[in-house]
């Protein structure tokens, strides 16, 4: 599935979540994103979202960017509630911390679609849908591919993988790390797995010192 297809799916999901209220009228979709500009994926996501909205004359959008700041995103969600948008799309900076704000949107009767990185399970009752990848499977498959390659090179007994898990609290990072640790259930021998967090905003990654992963995991 391409990025543009994912964006169309997220936008369409938001429209479906609005139900009959969206018929024959102009409606507003508010979106708060994780951190546009930190990588090409998020930049392309924003561009595709705006293009999809502009293609529909009955849609107006409020496009916001949290800049990787949890507190800013919570304030943005609360602001969208005050604006009484018809639907909301959230790419969470932290899947746990945003739940109270998502609850506020739900209590205000605003359908919420979570995109790309899910919120924690405690918040599932406050959202209409999730549009995004299976991060656990991605993590497990990444571990499998690396270990298959090391085996082909004959270095599987000494090869080690360093897992940089991403920003702490970011659901995508948590689920992908879970997938790496789930690799034994997918046919790889089980060993201890570790990892090292890294903030997306840091221009340079810190050298990995501990928590390297033996392969097979």
Secondary structure in CASP SS format (residue, H / E / C, confidence):
PFRMAT SS
TARGET T0000
AUTHOR 0000-0000-0000
METHOD secondary structure of the structure
MODEL  1
X C 1.00
X C 1.00
X H 1.00
X H 1.00
X H 1.00
X H 1.00
X H 1.00
X H 1.00
X H 1.00
X H 1.00
X H 1.00
X H 1.00
X H 1.00
X H 1.00
X H 1.00
X H 1.00
X H 1.00
X H 1.00
X H 1.00
X H 1.00
X H 1.00
X H 1.00
X C 1.00
X C 1.00
X C 1.00
X C 1.00
X E 1.00
X E 1.00
X E 1.00
X E 1.00
X E 1.00
X E 1.00
X E 1.00
X C 1.00
X C 1.00
X C 1.00
X C 1.00
X C 1.00
X C 1.00
X H 1.00
X H 1.00
X H 1.00
X H 1.00
X H 1.00
X H 1.00
X H 1.00
X H 1.00
X H 1.00
X H 1.00
X H 1.00
X H 1.00
X H 1.00
X H 1.00
X H 1.00
X C 1.00
X C 1.00
X C 1.00
X C 1.00
X E 1.00
X E 1.00
X E 1.00
X E 1.00
X E 1.00
X E 1.00
X E 1.00
X C 1.00
X C 1.00
X C 1.00
X C 1.00
X H 1.00
X H 1.00
X H 1.00
X H 1.00
X H 1.00
X H 1.00
X H 1.00
X H 1.00
X H 1.00
X H 1.00
X H 1.00
X H 1.00
X H 1.00
X H 1.00
X C 1.00
X C 1.00
X C 1.00
X E 1.00
X E 1.00
X E 1.00
X E 1.00
X C 1.00
X C 1.00
X C 1.00
X C 1.00
X C 1.00
X C 1.00
X C 1.00
X C 1.00
X H 1.00
X H 1.00
X H 1.00
X H 1.00
X H 1.00
X H 1.00
X H 1.00
X H 1.00
X H 1.00
X C 1.00
X C 1.00
X C 1.00
X E 1.00
X E 1.00
X E 1.00
X E 1.00
X E 1.00
X C 1.00
X C 1.00
X C 1.00
X C 1.00
X C 1.00
X H 1.00
X H 1.00
X H 1.00
X H 1.00
X H 1.00
X H 1.00
X C 1.00
X C 1.00
X E 1.00
X E 1.00
X E 1.00
X C 1.00
X C 1.00
X C 1.00
X H 1.00
X H 1.00
X H 1.00
X H 1.00
X H 1.00
X H 1.00
X H 1.00
X H 1.00
X H 1.00
X H 1.00
X H 1.00
X H 1.00
X H 1.00
X H 1.00
X H 1.00
X H 1.00
X H 1.00
X H 1.00
X H 1.00
X C 1.00
X C 1.00
X C 1.00
X C 1.00
X C 1.00
X C 1.00
X E 1.00
X E 1.00
X E 1.00
X C 1.00
X E 1.00
X C 1.00
X C 1.00
X C 1.00
X C 1.00
X C 1.00
X C 1.00
X H 1.00
X H 1.00
X H 1.00
X H 1.00
X H 1.00
X H 1.00
X H 1.00
X H 1.00
X H 1.00
X H 1.00
X H 1.00
X H 1.00
X H 1.00
X H 1.00
X H 1.00
X H 1.00
X C 1.00
X C 1.00
X C 1.00
X C 1.00
X C 1.00
X C 1.00
X C 1.00
X C 1.00
X C 1.00
X E 1.00
X C 1.00
X C 1.00
X C 1.00
X C 1.00
X C 1.00
X C 1.00
X C 1.00
X C 1.00
X C 1.00
X C 1.00
X C 1.00
X C 1.00
X C 1.00
X C 1.00
X C 1.00
X E 1.00
X E 1.00
X E 1.00
X C 1.00
X C 1.00
X C 1.00
END
